[in-house]
Amino acid sequence: MPRYRYECTSCGDLVMVFHGIKEKHTDCKKCSQENTMKKLLSTPFAIKKKAASDKKIGDITKKYIEENREILKQQKKEAKEKNT
């Protein structure tokens, strides 16, 4: 069931109520006044799913480090050849 926040216009009491979409919470339990509850706007709650990946971040990082080591070795070798 959805969760809604209400505020009493009479006493200012804030409550969180779980009820169906078409239902309304109108009476304040704290001050016992009828038709004083006003529904407040709230931000929606969305659950984000993680992307499914077979590889761990550490494994991917190690792979890139090894690839860049090879590139660096080649660049050093080319630089030595140019200087000699």
PDB file of N, CA, C and O in Angstrom:
ATOM      1  N   MET A   1       0.834  -1.187   0.000  1.00  0.00           N
ATOM      2  CA  MET A   1       0.000   0.000   0.000  1.00  0.00           C
ATOM      3  C   MET A   1       0.876   1.247   0.000  1.00  0.00           C
ATOM      4  O   MET A   1       1.948   1.259   0.606  1.00  0.00           O
ATOM      5  N   PRO A   2       0.426   2.279  -0.670  1.00  0.00           N
ATOM      6  CA  PRO A   2       1.188   3.534  -0.687  1.00  0.00           C
ATOM      7  C   PRO A   2       1.211   4.209   0.684  1.00  0.00           C
ATOM      8  O   PRO A   2       0.326   4.010   1.516  1.00  0.00           O
ATOM      9  N   ARG A   3       2.240   5.001   0.884  1.00  0.00           N
ATOM     10  CA  ARG A   3       2.429   5.738   2.131  1.00  0.00           C
ATOM     11  C   ARG A   3       2.180   7.216   1.843  1.00  0.00           C
ATOM     12  O   ARG A   3       2.725   7.760   0.882  1.00  0.00           O
ATOM     13  N   TYR A   4       1.362   7.871   2.669  1.00  0.00           N
ATOM     14  CA  TYR A   4       1.026   9.270   2.485  1.00  0.00           C
ATOM     15  C   TYR A   4       1.299  10.053   3.756  1.00  0.00           C
ATOM     16  O   TYR A   4       1.159   9.534   4.863  1.00  0.00           O
ATOM     17  N   ARG A   5       1.696  11.331   3.582  1.00  0.00           N
ATOM     18  CA  ARG A   5       1.885  12.224   4.725  1.00  0.00           C
ATOM     19  C   ARG A   5       0.712  13.184   4.778  1.00  0.00           C
ATOM     20  O   ARG A   5       0.297  13.734   3.758  1.00  0.00           O
ATOM     21  N   TYR A   6       0.183  13.380   5.976  1.00  0.00           N
ATOM     22  CA  TYR A   6      -0.929  14.293   6.196  1.00  0.00           C
ATOM     23  C   TYR A   6      -0.581  15.282   7.291  1.00  0.00           C
ATOM     24  O   TYR A   6       0.198  14.977   8.194  1.00  0.00           O
ATOM     25  N   GLU A   7      -1.170  16.486   7.204  1.00  0.00           N
ATOM     26  CA  GLU A   7      -1.024  17.499   8.243  1.00  0.00           C
ATOM     27  C   GLU A   7      -2.406  17.985   8.643  1.00  0.00           C
ATOM     28  O   GLU A   7      -3.253  18.252   7.791  1.00  0.00           O
ATOM     29  N   CYS A   8      -2.625  18.099   9.942  1.00  0.00           N
ATOM     30  CA  CYS A   8      -3.900  18.601  10.449  1.00  0.00           C
ATOM     31  C   CYS A   8      -3.882  20.123  10.340  1.00  0.00           C
ATOM     32  O   CYS A   8      -2.947  20.767  10.816  1.00  0.00           O
ATOM     33  N   THR A   9      -4.911  20.704   9.713  1.00  0.00           N
ATOM     34  CA  THR A   9      -4.990  22.155   9.576  1.00  0.00           C
ATOM     35  C   THR A   9      -5.401  22.815  10.886  1.00  0.00           C
ATOM     36  O   THR A   9      -5.272  24.030  11.036  1.00  0.00           O
ATOM     37  N   SER A  10      -5.892  22.030  11.829  1.00  0.00           N
ATOM     38  CA  SER A  10      -6.314  22.572  13.116  1.00  0.00           C
ATOM     39  C   SER A  10      -5.161  22.613  14.128  1.00  0.00           C
ATOM     40  O   SER A  10      -4.863  23.669  14.686  1.00  0.00           O
ATOM     41  N   CYS A  11      -4.517  21.470  14.361  1.00  0.00           N
ATOM     42  CA  CYS A  11      -3.470  21.410  15.387  1.00  0.00           C
ATOM     43  C   CYS A  11      -2.056  21.315  14.813  1.00  0.00           C
ATOM     44  O   CYS A  11      -1.092  21.447  15.568  1.00  0.00           O
ATOM     45  N   GLY A  12      -1.899  21.092  13.520  1.00  0.00           N
ATOM     46  CA  GLY A  12      -0.587  21.029  12.894  1.00  0.00           C
ATOM     47  C   GLY A  12       0.115  19.692  13.030  1.00  0.00           C
ATOM     48  O   GLY A  12       1.298  19.587  12.707  1.00  0.00           O
ATOM     49  N   ASP A  13      -0.582  18.665  13.501  1.00  0.00           N
ATOM     50  CA  ASP A  13       0.002  17.336  13.681  1.00  0.00           C
ATOM     51  C   ASP A  13       0.348  16.733  12.321  1.00  0.00           C
ATOM     52  O   ASP A  13      -0.452  16.777  11.387  1.00  0.00           O
ATOM     53  N   LEU A  14       1.565  16.165  12.226  1.00  0.00           N
ATOM     54  CA  LEU A  14       2.003  15.485  11.007  1.00  0.00           C
ATOM     55  C   LEU A  14       1.949  13.984  11.227  1.00  0.00           C
ATOM     56  O   LEU A  14       2.475  13.482  12.220  1.00  0.00           O
ATOM     57  N   VAL A  15       1.316  13.262  10.304  1.00  0.00           N
ATOM     58  CA  VAL A  15       1.225  11.809  10.414  1.00  0.00           C
ATOM     59  C   VAL A  15       1.542  11.176   9.070  1.00  0.00           C
ATOM     60  O   VAL A  15       1.374  11.795   8.020  1.00  0.00           O
ATOM     61  N   MET A  16       2.001   9.931   9.120  1.00  0.00           N
ATOM     62  CA  MET A  16       2.226   9.142   7.921  1.00  0.00           C
ATOM     63  C   MET A  16       1.234   7.986   7.953  1.00  0.00           C
ATOM     64  O   MET A  16       1.157   7.248   8.935  1.00  0.00           O
ATOM     65  N   VAL A  17       0.476   7.836   6.872  1.00  0.00           N
ATOM     66  CA  VAL A  17      -0.610   6.857   6.833  1.00  0.00           C
ATOM     67  C   VAL A  17      -0.438   5.961   5.608  1.00  0.00           C
ATOM     68  O   VAL A  17      -0.113   6.437   4.520  1.00  0.00           O
ATOM     69  N   PHE A  18      -0.660   4.663   5.797  1.00  0.00           N
ATOM     70  CA  PHE A  18      -0.666   3.706   4.693  1.00  0.00           C
ATOM     71  C   PHE A  18      -2.122   3.413   4.343  1.00  0.00           C
ATOM     72  O   PHE A  18      -2.899   2.991   5.199  1.00  0.00           O
ATOM     73  N   HIS A  19      -2.485   3.635   3.088  1.00  0.00           N
ATOM     74  CA  HIS A  19      -3.846   3.296   2.638  1.00  0.00           C
ATOM     75  C   HIS A  19      -3.871   3.200   1.124  1.00  0.00           C
ATOM     76  O   HIS A  19      -2.896   3.549   0.458  1.00  0.00           O
ATOM     77  N   GLY A  20      -4.971   2.732   0.587  1.00  0.00           N
ATOM     78  CA  GLY A  20      -5.132   2.590  -0.847  1.00  0.00           C
ATOM     79  C   GLY A  20      -5.158   3.936  -1.550  1.00  0.00           C
ATOM     80  O   GLY A  20      -5.336   4.971  -0.907  1.00  0.00           O
ATOM     81  N   ILE A  21      -4.981   3.932  -2.861  1.00  0.00           N
ATOM     82  CA  ILE A  21      -4.915   5.162  -3.645  1.00  0.00           C
ATOM     83  C   ILE A  21      -6.217   5.950  -3.577  1.00  0.00           C
ATOM     84  O   ILE A  21      -6.198   7.179  -3.499  1.00  0.00           O
ATOM     85  N   LYS A  22      -7.328   5.262  -3.606  1.00  0.00           N
ATOM     86  CA  LYS A  22      -8.614   5.949  -3.632  1.00  0.00           C
ATOM     87  C   LYS A  22      -9.137   6.317  -2.243  1.00  0.00           C
ATOM     88  O   LYS A  22     -10.136   7.026  -2.126  1.00  0.00           O
ATOM     89  N   GLU A  23      -8.481   5.849  -1.212  1.00  0.00           N
ATOM     90  CA  GLU A  23      -8.911   6.167   0.153  1.00  0.00           C
ATOM     91  C   GLU A  23      -8.351   7.514   0.585  1.00  0.00           C
ATOM     92  O   GLU A  23      -7.387   8.013   0.004  1.00  0.00           O
ATOM     93  N   LYS A  24      -8.974   8.107   1.627  1.00  0.00           N
ATOM     94  CA  LYS A  24      -8.500   9.372   2.179  1.00  0.00           C
ATOM     95  C   LYS A  24      -8.495   9.288   3.691  1.00  0.00           C
ATOM     96  O   LYS A  24      -9.296   8.575   4.295  1.00  0.00           O
ATOM     97  N   HIS A  25      -7.584  10.025   4.284  1.00  0.00           N
ATOM     98  CA  HIS A  25      -7.495  10.128   5.740  1.00  0.00           C
ATOM     99  C   HIS A  25      -7.961  11.541   6.084  1.00  0.00           C
ATOM    100  O   HIS A  25      -7.260  12.506   5.779  1.00  0.00           O
ATOM    101  N   THR A  26      -9.121  11.682   6.710  1.00  0.00           N
ATOM    102  CA  THR A  26      -9.691  13.014   6.896  1.00  0.00           C
ATOM    103  C   THR A  26      -9.746  13.485   8.343  1.00  0.00           C
ATOM    104  O   THR A  26      -9.750  14.692   8.583  1.00  0.00           O
ATOM    105  N   ASP A  27      -9.789  12.581   9.310  1.00  0.00           N
ATOM    106  CA  ASP A  27      -9.979  12.969  10.702  1.00  0.00           C
ATOM    107  C   ASP A  27      -8.674  12.890  11.483  1.00  0.00           C
ATOM    108  O   ASP A  27      -7.921  11.925  11.353  1.00  0.00           O
ATOM    109  N   CYS A  28      -8.410  13.918  12.299  1.00  0.00           N
ATOM    110  CA  CYS A  28      -7.204  13.974  13.115  1.00  0.00           C
ATOM    111  C   CYS A  28      -7.444  13.197  14.405  1.00  0.00           C
ATOM    112  O   CYS A  28      -8.426  13.431  15.109  1.00  0.00           O
ATOM    113  N   LYS A  29      -6.540  12.275  14.704  1.00  0.00           N
ATOM    114  CA  LYS A  29      -6.659  11.477  15.922  1.00  0.00           C
ATOM    115  C   LYS A  29      -6.150  12.247  17.139  1.00  0.00           C
ATOM    116  O   LYS A  29      -6.576  11.979  18.262  1.00  0.00           O
ATOM    117  N   LYS A  30      -5.247  13.196  16.926  1.00  0.00           N
ATOM    118  CA  LYS A  30      -4.672  13.935  18.038  1.00  0.00           C
ATOM    119  C   LYS A  30      -5.660  14.942  18.636  1.00  0.00           C
ATOM    120  O   LYS A  30      -5.854  14.977  19.851  1.00  0.00           O
ATOM    121  N   CYS A  31      -6.289  15.764  17.772  1.00  0.00           N
ATOM    122  CA  CYS A  31      -7.218  16.782  18.285  1.00  0.00           C
ATOM    123  C   CYS A  31      -8.686  16.396  18.101  1.00  0.00           C
ATOM    124  O   CYS A  31      -9.575  17.159  18.478  1.00  0.00           O
ATOM    125  N   SER A  32      -8.947  15.223  17.529  1.00  0.00           N
ATOM    126  CA  SER A  32     -10.298  14.678  17.321  1.00  0.00           C
ATOM    127  C   SER A  32     -11.190  15.555  16.442  1.00  0.00           C
ATOM    128  O   SER A  32     -12.414  15.502  16.555  1.00  0.00           O
ATOM    129  N   GLN A  33     -10.587  16.356  15.573  1.00  0.00           N
ATOM    130  CA  GLN A  33     -11.362  17.182  14.634  1.00  0.00           C
ATOM    131  C   GLN A  33     -11.622  16.381  13.359  1.00  0.00           C
ATOM    132  O   GLN A  33     -10.804  15.561  12.942  1.00  0.00           O
ATOM    133  N   GLU A  34     -12.770  16.638  12.756  1.00  0.00           N
ATOM    134  CA  GLU A  34     -13.140  15.940  11.528  1.00  0.00           C
ATOM    135  C   GLU A  34     -12.834  16.811  10.317  1.00  0.00           C
ATOM    136  O   GLU A  34     -12.950  18.035  10.371  1.00  0.00           O
ATOM    137  N   ASN A  35     -12.441  16.157   9.218  1.00  0.00           N
ATOM    138  CA  ASN A  35     -12.151  16.795   7.928  1.00  0.00           C
ATOM    139  C   ASN A  35     -11.101  17.905   8.031  1.00  0.00           C
ATOM    140  O   ASN A  35     -11.243  18.951   7.398  1.00  0.00           O
ATOM    141  N   THR A  36     -10.061  17.685   8.817  1.00  0.00           N
ATOM    142  CA  THR A  36      -9.010  18.689   8.959  1.00  0.00           C
ATOM    143  C   THR A  36      -7.674  18.214   8.395  1.00  0.00           C
ATOM    144  O   THR A  36      -6.718  18.989   8.373  1.00  0.00           O
ATOM    145  N   MET A  37      -7.580  16.991   7.948  1.00  0.00           N
ATOM    146  CA  MET A  37      -6.309  16.459   7.456  1.00  0.00           C
ATOM    147  C   MET A  37      -6.105  16.816   5.985  1.00  0.00           C
ATOM    148  O   MET A  37      -6.980  16.595   5.148  1.00  0.00           O
ATOM    149  N   LYS A  38      -4.931  17.372   5.690  1.00  0.00           N
ATOM    150  CA  LYS A  38      -4.575  17.781   4.332  1.00  0.00           C
ATOM    151  C   LYS A  38      -3.402  16.916   3.879  1.00  0.00           C
ATOM    152  O   LYS A  38      -2.396  16.821   4.582  1.00  0.00           O
ATOM    153  N   LYS A  39      -3.523  16.282   2.705  1.00  0.00           N
ATOM    154  CA  LYS A  39      -2.458  15.429   2.178  1.00  0.00           C
ATOM    155  C   LYS A  39      -1.330  16.318   1.674  1.00  0.00           C
ATOM    156  O   LYS A  39      -1.564  17.278   0.939  1.00  0.00           O
ATOM    157  N   LEU A  40      -0.096  15.988   2.078  1.00  0.00           N
ATOM    158  CA  LEU A  40       1.081  16.739   1.672  1.00  0.00           C
ATOM    159  C   LEU A  40       1.744  16.070   0.472  1.00  0.00           C
ATOM    160  O   LEU A  40       1.619  14.862   0.271  1.00  0.00           O
ATOM    161  N   LEU A  41       2.445  16.868  -0.317  1.00  0.00           N
ATOM    162  CA  LEU A  41       3.184  16.318  -1.448  1.00  0.00           C
ATOM    163  C   LEU A  41       4.409  15.584  -0.930  1.00  0.00           C
ATOM    164  O   LEU A  41       5.035  16.003   0.043  1.00  0.00           O
ATOM    165  N   SER A  42       4.734  14.512  -1.574  1.00  0.00           N
ATOM    166  CA  SER A  42       5.912  13.744  -1.192  1.00  0.00           C
ATOM    167  C   SER A  42       6.632  13.275  -2.441  1.00  0.00           C
ATOM    168  O   SER A  42       6.035  13.157  -3.511  1.00  0.00           O
ATOM    169  N   THR A  43       7.914  13.009  -2.295  1.00  0.00           N
ATOM    170  CA  THR A  43       8.692  12.534  -3.431  1.00  0.00           C
ATOM    171  C   THR A  43       8.491  11.035  -3.586  1.00  0.00           C
ATOM    172  O   THR A  43       8.416  10.317  -2.589  1.00  0.00           O
ATOM    173  N   PRO A  44       8.404  10.556  -4.809  1.00  0.00           N
ATOM    174  CA  PRO A  44       8.239   9.122  -5.019  1.00  0.00           C
ATOM    175  C   PRO A  44       9.515   8.372  -4.655  1.00  0.00           C
ATOM    176  O   PRO A  44      10.612   8.927  -4.710  1.00  0.00           O
ATOM    177  N   PHE A  45       9.361   7.138  -4.294  1.00  0.00           N
ATOM    178  CA  PHE A  45      10.477   6.279  -3.920  1.00  0.00           C
ATOM    179  C   PHE A  45      10.668   5.251  -5.010  1.00  0.00           C
ATOM    180  O   PHE A  45       9.774   4.447  -5.272  1.00  0.00           O
ATOM    181  N   ALA A  46      11.828   5.269  -5.651  1.00  0.00           N
ATOM    182  CA  ALA A  46      12.103   4.321  -6.726  1.00  0.00           C
ATOM    183  C   ALA A  46      13.322   3.485  -6.358  1.00  0.00           C
ATOM    184  O   ALA A  46      14.332   4.011  -5.891  1.00  0.00           O
ATOM    185  N   ILE A  47      13.217   2.196  -6.571  1.00  0.00           N
ATOM    186  CA  ILE A  47      14.318   1.291  -6.305  1.00  0.00           C
ATOM    187  C   ILE A  47      15.090   1.098  -7.604  1.00  0.00           C
ATOM    188  O   ILE A  47      14.536   0.671  -8.616  1.00  0.00           O
ATOM    189  N   LYS A  48      16.369   1.419  -7.556  1.00  0.00           N
ATOM    190  CA  LYS A  48      17.207   1.261  -8.741  1.00  0.00           C
ATOM    191  C   LYS A  48      17.917  -0.072  -8.669  1.00  0.00           C
ATOM    192  O   LYS A  48      18.524  -0.420  -7.656  1.00  0.00           O
ATOM    193  N   LYS A  49      17.831  -0.808  -9.757  1.00  0.00           N
ATOM    194  CA  LYS A  49      18.491  -2.107  -9.806  1.00  0.00           C
ATOM    195  C   LYS A  49      19.913  -1.938 -10.309  1.00  0.00           C
ATOM    196  O   LYS A  49      20.179  -1.105 -11.175  1.00  0.00           O
ATOM    197  N   LYS A  50      20.813  -2.719  -9.771  1.00  0.00           N
ATOM    198  CA  LYS A  50      22.202  -2.684 -10.215  1.00  0.00           C
ATOM    199  C   LYS A  50      22.315  -3.397 -11.559  1.00  0.00           C
ATOM    200  O   LYS A  50      21.606  -4.364 -11.838  1.00  0.00           O
ATOM    201  N   ALA A  51      23.207  -2.899 -12.359  1.00  0.00           N
ATOM    202  CA  ALA A  51      23.453  -3.540 -13.650  1.00  0.00           C
ATOM    203  C   ALA A  51      24.125  -4.889 -13.415  1.00  0.00           C
ATOM    204  O   ALA A  51      25.085  -5.004 -12.652  1.00  0.00           O
ATOM    205  N   ALA A  52      23.606  -5.881 -14.076  1.00  0.00           N
ATOM    206  CA  ALA A  52      24.173  -7.226 -13.913  1.00  0.00           C
ATOM    207  C   ALA A  52      25.491  -7.299 -14.673  1.00  0.00           C
ATOM    208  O   ALA A  52      25.544  -7.039 -15.875  1.00  0.00           O
ATOM    209  N   SER A  53      26.537  -7.651 -13.967  1.00  0.00           N
ATOM    210  CA  SER A  53      27.854  -7.758 -14.580  1.00  0.00           C
ATOM    211  C   SER A  53      28.535  -9.005 -14.046  1.00  0.00           C
ATOM    212  O   SER A  53      28.473  -9.307 -12.854  1.00  0.00           O
ATOM    213  N   ASP A  54      29.186  -9.724 -14.952  1.00  0.00           N
ATOM    214  CA  ASP A  54      29.888 -10.934 -14.558  1.00  0.00           C
ATOM    215  C   ASP A  54      31.240 -10.618 -13.917  1.00  0.00           C
ATOM    216  O   ASP A  54      31.768 -11.414 -13.140  1.00  0.00           O
ATOM    217  N   LYS A  55      31.791  -9.454 -14.247  1.00  0.00           N
ATOM    218  CA  LYS A  55      33.114  -9.099 -13.767  1.00  0.00           C
ATOM    219  C   LYS A  55      33.012  -8.162 -12.567  1.00  0.00           C
ATOM    220  O   LYS A  55      32.078  -7.369 -12.447  1.00  0.00           O
ATOM    221  N   LYS A  56      33.986  -8.277 -11.697  1.00  0.00           N
ATOM    222  CA  LYS A  56      34.068  -7.377 -10.555  1.00  0.00           C
ATOM    223  C   LYS A  56      34.846  -6.141 -10.969  1.00  0.00           C
ATOM    224  O   LYS A  56      35.632  -6.176 -11.915  1.00  0.00           O
ATOM    225  N   ILE A  57      34.621  -5.049 -10.253  1.00  0.00           N
ATOM    226  CA  ILE A  57      35.303  -3.797 -10.568  1.00  0.00           C
ATOM    227  C   ILE A  57      36.816  -3.970 -10.476  1.00  0.00           C
ATOM    228  O   ILE A  57      37.548  -3.468 -11.329  1.00  0.00           O
ATOM    229  N   GLY A  58      37.283  -4.666  -9.465  1.00  0.00           N
ATOM    230  CA  GLY A  58      38.725  -4.890  -9.307  1.00  0.00           C
ATOM    231  C   GLY A  58      39.331  -5.606 -10.486  1.00  0.00           C
ATOM    232  O   GLY A  58      40.439  -5.278 -10.910  1.00  0.00           O
ATOM    233  N   ASP A  59      38.616  -6.591 -11.028  1.00  0.00           N
ATOM    234  CA  ASP A  59      39.122  -7.337 -12.184  1.00  0.00           C
ATOM    235  C   ASP A  59      39.229  -6.440 -13.417  1.00  0.00           C
ATOM    236  O   ASP A  59      40.198  -6.525 -14.171  1.00  0.00           O
ATOM    237  N   ILE A  60      38.246  -5.598 -13.610  1.00  0.00           N
ATOM    238  CA  ILE A  60      38.253  -4.679 -14.755  1.00  0.00           C
ATOM    239  C   ILE A  60      39.404  -3.689 -14.617  1.00  0.00           C
ATOM    240  O   ILE A  60      40.095  -3.390 -15.591  1.00  0.00           O
ATOM    241  N   THR A  61      39.607  -3.180 -13.399  1.00  0.00           N
ATOM    242  CA  THR A  61      40.698  -2.235 -13.156  1.00  0.00           C
ATOM    243  C   THR A  61      42.045  -2.876 -13.414  1.00  0.00           C
ATOM    244  O   THR A  61      42.907  -2.265 -14.045  1.00  0.00           O
ATOM    245  N   LYS A  62      42.242  -4.087 -12.944  1.00  0.00           N
ATOM    246  CA  LYS A  62      43.510  -4.796 -13.179  1.00  0.00           C
ATOM    247  C   LYS A  62      43.759  -4.989 -14.670  1.00  0.00           C
ATOM    248  O   LYS A  62      44.891  -4.853 -15.134  1.00  0.00           O
ATOM    249  N   LYS A  63      42.722  -5.301 -15.411  1.00  0.00           N
ATOM    250  CA  LYS A  63      42.845  -5.498 -16.854  1.00  0.00           C
ATOM    251  C   LYS A  63      43.334  -4.214 -17.526  1.00  0.00           C
ATOM    252  O   LYS A  63      44.243  -4.260 -18.355  1.00  0.00           O
ATOM    253  N   TYR A  64      42.738  -3.065 -17.174  1.00  0.00           N
ATOM    254  CA  TYR A  64      43.141  -1.800 -17.775  1.00  0.00           C
ATOM    255  C   TYR A  64      44.561  -1.415 -17.369  1.00  0.00           C
ATOM    256  O   TYR A  64      45.303  -0.866 -18.184  1.00  0.00           O
ATOM    257  N   ILE A  65      44.950  -1.690 -16.134  1.00  0.00           N
ATOM    258  CA  ILE A  65      46.311  -1.399 -15.691  1.00  0.00           C
ATOM    259  C   ILE A  65      47.310  -2.201 -16.513  1.00  0.00           C
ATOM    260  O   ILE A  65      48.307  -1.654 -16.984  1.00  0.00           O
ATOM    261  N   GLU A  66      47.052  -3.489 -16.687  1.00  0.00           N
ATOM    262  CA  GLU A  66      47.963  -4.334 -17.466  1.00  0.00           C
ATOM    263  C   GLU A  66      48.052  -3.862 -18.916  1.00  0.00           C
ATOM    264  O   GLU A  66      49.141  -3.831 -19.490  1.00  0.00           O
ATOM    265  N   GLU A  67      46.919  -3.494 -19.511  1.00  0.00           N
ATOM    266  CA  GLU A  67      46.929  -3.009 -20.891  1.00  0.00           C
ATOM    267  C   GLU A  67      47.734  -1.719 -21.000  1.00  0.00           C
ATOM    268  O   GLU A  67      48.491  -1.537 -21.954  1.00  0.00           O
ATOM    269  N   ASN A  68      47.576  -0.824 -20.030  1.00  0.00           N
ATOM    270  CA  ASN A  68      48.303   0.442 -20.075  1.00  0.00           C
ATOM    271  C   ASN A  68      49.790   0.252 -19.790  1.00  0.00           C
ATOM    272  O   ASN A  68      50.603   1.037 -20.280  1.00  0.00           O
ATOM    273  N   ARG A  69      50.170  -0.750 -19.024  1.00  0.00           N
ATOM    274  CA  ARG A  69      51.586  -1.051 -18.805  1.00  0.00           C
ATOM    275  C   ARG A  69      52.252  -1.432 -20.119  1.00  0.00           C
ATOM    276  O   ARG A  69      53.365  -0.992 -20.410  1.00  0.00           O
ATOM    277  N   GLU A  70      51.574  -2.242 -20.901  1.00  0.00           N
ATOM    278  CA  GLU A  70      52.119  -2.659 -22.199  1.00  0.00           C
ATOM    279  C   GLU A  70      52.267  -1.449 -23.121  1.00  0.00           C
ATOM    280  O   GLU A  70      53.279  -1.318 -23.810  1.00  0.00           O
ATOM    281  N   ILE A  71      51.293  -0.586 -23.138  1.00  0.00           N
ATOM    282  CA  ILE A  71      51.359   0.619 -23.976  1.00  0.00           C
ATOM    283  C   ILE A  71      52.516   1.497 -23.522  1.00  0.00           C
ATOM    284  O   ILE A  71      53.262   2.022 -24.348  1.00  0.00           O
ATOM    285  N   LEU A  72      52.668   1.658 -22.206  1.00  0.00           N
ATOM    286  CA  LEU A  72      53.752   2.471 -21.660  1.00  0.00           C
ATOM    287  C   LEU A  72      55.120   1.895 -22.018  1.00  0.00           C
ATOM    288  O   LEU A  72      56.035   2.646 -22.354  1.00  0.00           O
ATOM    289  N   LYS A  73      55.270   0.571 -21.949  1.00  0.00           N
ATOM    290  CA  LYS A  73      56.529  -0.073 -22.325  1.00  0.00           C
ATOM    291  C   LYS A  73      56.866   0.214 -23.785  1.00  0.00           C
ATOM    292  O   LYS A  73      58.015   0.504 -24.118  1.00  0.00           O
ATOM    293  N   GLN A  74      55.850   0.131 -24.658  1.00  0.00           N
ATOM    294  CA  GLN A  74      56.066   0.394 -26.075  1.00  0.00           C
ATOM    295  C   GLN A  74      56.484   1.844 -26.301  1.00  0.00           C
ATOM    296  O   GLN A  74      57.379   2.119 -27.100  1.00  0.00           O
ATOM    297  N   GLN A  75      55.834   2.774 -25.596  1.00  0.00           N
ATOM    298  CA  GLN A  75      56.159   4.189 -25.756  1.00  0.00           C
ATOM    299  C   GLN A  75      57.573   4.484 -25.260  1.00  0.00           C
ATOM    300  O   GLN A  75      58.287   5.274 -25.877  1.00  0.00           O
ATOM    301  N   LYS A  76      57.989   3.859 -24.153  1.00  0.00           N
ATOM    302  CA  LYS A  76      59.345   4.052 -23.645  1.00  0.00           C
ATOM    303  C   LYS A  76      60.375   3.525 -24.650  1.00  0.00           C
ATOM    304  O   LYS A  76      61.405   4.152 -24.902  1.00  0.00           O
ATOM    305  N   LYS A  77      60.064   2.358 -25.211  1.00  0.00           N
ATOM    306  CA  LYS A  77      60.975   1.759 -26.183  1.00  0.00           C
ATOM    307  C   LYS A  77      61.118   2.669 -27.401  1.00  0.00           C
ATOM    308  O   LYS A  77      62.233   2.880 -27.878  1.00  0.00           O
ATOM    309  N   GLU A  78      60.005   3.214 -27.917  1.00  0.00           N
ATOM    310  CA  GLU A  78      60.040   4.116 -29.061  1.00  0.00           C
ATOM    311  C   GLU A  78      60.802   5.391 -28.740  1.00  0.00           C
ATOM    312  O   GLU A  78      61.536   5.907 -29.582  1.00  0.00           O
ATOM    313  N   ALA A  79      60.629   5.904 -27.519  1.00  0.00           N
ATOM    314  CA  ALA A  79      61.329   7.135 -27.119  1.00  0.00           C
ATOM    315  C   ALA A  79      62.832   6.900 -27.053  1.00  0.00           C
ATOM    316  O   ALA A  79      63.606   7.766 -27.461  1.00  0.00           O
ATOM    317  N   LYS A  80      63.263   5.741 -26.545  1.00  0.00           N
ATOM    318  CA  LYS A  80      64.699   5.413 -26.485  1.00  0.00           C
ATOM    319  C   LYS A  80      65.283   5.297 -27.885  1.00  0.00           C
ATOM    320  O   LYS A  80      66.403   5.745 -28.133  1.00  0.00           O
ATOM    321  N   GLU A  81      64.531   4.702 -28.795  1.00  0.00           N
ATOM    322  CA  GLU A  81      65.015   4.542 -30.174  1.00  0.00           C
ATOM    323  C   GLU A  81      65.164   5.893 -30.862  1.00  0.00           C
ATOM    324  O   GLU A  81      66.093   6.089 -31.645  1.00  0.00           O
ATOM    325  N   LYS A  82      64.265   6.816 -30.580  1.00  0.00           N
ATOM    326  CA  LYS A  82      64.339   8.138 -31.202  1.00  0.00           C
ATOM    327  C   LYS A  82      65.509   8.939 -30.669  1.00  0.00           C
ATOM    328  O   LYS A  82      66.112   9.718 -31.407  1.00  0.00           O
ATOM    329  N   ASN A  83      65.843   8.760 -29.390  1.00  0.00           N
ATOM    330  CA  ASN A  83      66.926   9.529 -28.777  1.00  0.00           C
ATOM    331  C   ASN A  83      68.307   8.988 -29.135  1.00  0.00           C
ATOM    332  O   ASN A  83      69.285   9.727 -29.023  1.00  0.00           O
ATOM    333  N   THR A  84      68.429   7.748 -29.556  1.00  0.00           N
ATOM    334  CA  THR A  84      69.733   7.181 -29.863  1.00  0.00           C
ATOM    335  C   THR A  84      70.106   7.290 -31.293  1.00  0.00           C
ATOM    336  O   THR A  84      71.186   6.848 -31.685  1.00  0.00           O
TER     337      THR A  84
END
